[in-house]
Amino acid sequence: MSRIFYILLVALFAFTLSKTLKKKNKCIAFGGDCDFTSYCCEDYQCKDYRCSLKGTKDNQVAWGVKCDWFHWCKKGYKCQSHRCYKK
């Protein structure tokens, strides 16, 4: 492979790494919306798309109440912040 390909590959890797580090500087507070593109502050963890304390089951809800791209809400409801709300 050519040098240009390796240079472009390293540049892409550096760009991706810098974007990832910028995202890591902005953590989500307790109770905030989280997903695979964000992370929770301090000792909190992302459960059912909300930041909560480790080991608690406070915000865990079943599919039908929570939603994402692959799990849709029932008719008459809309998905907002990964939760189903009545229209």
PLY file of the C-alpha trace (Angstrom):
ply
format ascii 1.0
element vertex 87
property float x
property float y
property float z
element edge 86
property int vertex1
property int vertex2
end_header
0.00 0.00 0.00
1.09 3.52 -0.59
2.31 6.09 1.90
-0.63 8.33 1.12
-3.02 5.60 2.24
-1.18 5.21 5.56
-1.10 8.97 6.10
-4.85 9.19 5.46
-5.47 6.25 7.78
-3.47 7.86 10.60
-5.23 11.19 10.03
-8.63 9.49 10.22
-7.62 7.69 13.41
-6.39 10.95 15.00
-9.58 12.76 14.01
-11.77 9.99 15.45
-9.78 9.89 18.67
-10.00 13.67 19.13
-13.79 13.59 18.62
-14.11 10.77 21.16
-12.05 12.67 23.73
-14.18 15.79 23.25
-17.32 13.77 23.93
-15.78 12.32 27.08
-15.35 15.84 28.49
-19.13 16.32 28.55
-20.64 13.85 30.97
-24.37 13.45 31.67
-25.66 14.24 35.17
-27.87 12.01 37.33
-31.27 11.43 35.71
-30.13 12.77 32.33
-30.63 11.05 28.98
-27.77 8.76 27.97
-27.03 6.22 25.24
-24.05 4.64 23.52
-22.76 8.05 22.33
-22.57 9.61 25.80
-21.54 8.63 29.29
-22.68 9.40 32.83
-20.72 11.50 35.33
-18.98 10.16 38.43
-20.18 6.76 39.64
-23.46 6.78 37.72
-24.23 4.29 34.97
-26.57 4.36 32.00
-29.60 2.11 32.53
-32.64 2.25 30.28
-31.34 5.46 28.69
-31.07 7.36 32.02
-28.10 7.96 34.32
-28.66 6.27 37.68
-26.74 4.94 40.64
-25.01 1.60 40.16
-27.01 -1.33 41.44
-30.38 0.45 41.59
-33.43 -0.48 39.57
-35.20 2.89 39.94
-35.46 3.87 36.32
-35.71 0.45 34.69
-38.85 0.17 32.58
-40.16 -2.39 30.11
-40.16 -2.08 26.33
-43.36 -0.33 25.31
-42.69 2.42 27.83
-39.11 2.94 26.64
-38.31 3.07 22.93
-35.48 3.36 20.42
-34.90 2.86 16.68
-35.73 -0.83 16.91
-38.53 -0.71 19.53
-41.44 1.53 18.61
-44.24 2.94 20.71
-47.84 1.75 20.49
-50.33 3.59 18.29
-51.23 6.99 19.72
-47.84 7.40 21.43
-44.63 9.08 20.28
-41.03 8.38 21.22
-39.29 11.28 22.94
-36.07 10.97 24.95
-36.34 7.16 24.70
-39.76 7.12 26.43
-43.25 6.71 24.95
-45.56 9.68 25.54
-49.20 10.10 24.55
-49.60 12.35 21.49
0 1
1 2
2 3
3 4
4 5
5 6
6 7
7 8
8 9
9 10
10 11
11 12
12 13
13 14
14 15
15 16
16 17
17 18
18 19
19 20
20 21
21 22
22 23
23 24
24 25
25 26
26 27
27 28
28 29
29 30
30 31
31 32
32 33
33 34
34 35
35 36
36 37
37 38
38 39
39 40
40 41
41 42
42 43
43 44
44 45
45 46
46 47
47 48
48 49
49 50
50 51
51 52
52 53
53 54
54 55
55 56
56 57
57 58
58 59
59 60
60 61
61 62
62 63
63 64
64 65
65 66
66 67
67 68
68 69
69 70
70 71
71 72
72 73
73 74
74 75
75 76
76 77
77 78
78 79
79 80
80 81
81 82
82 83
83 84
84 85
85 86
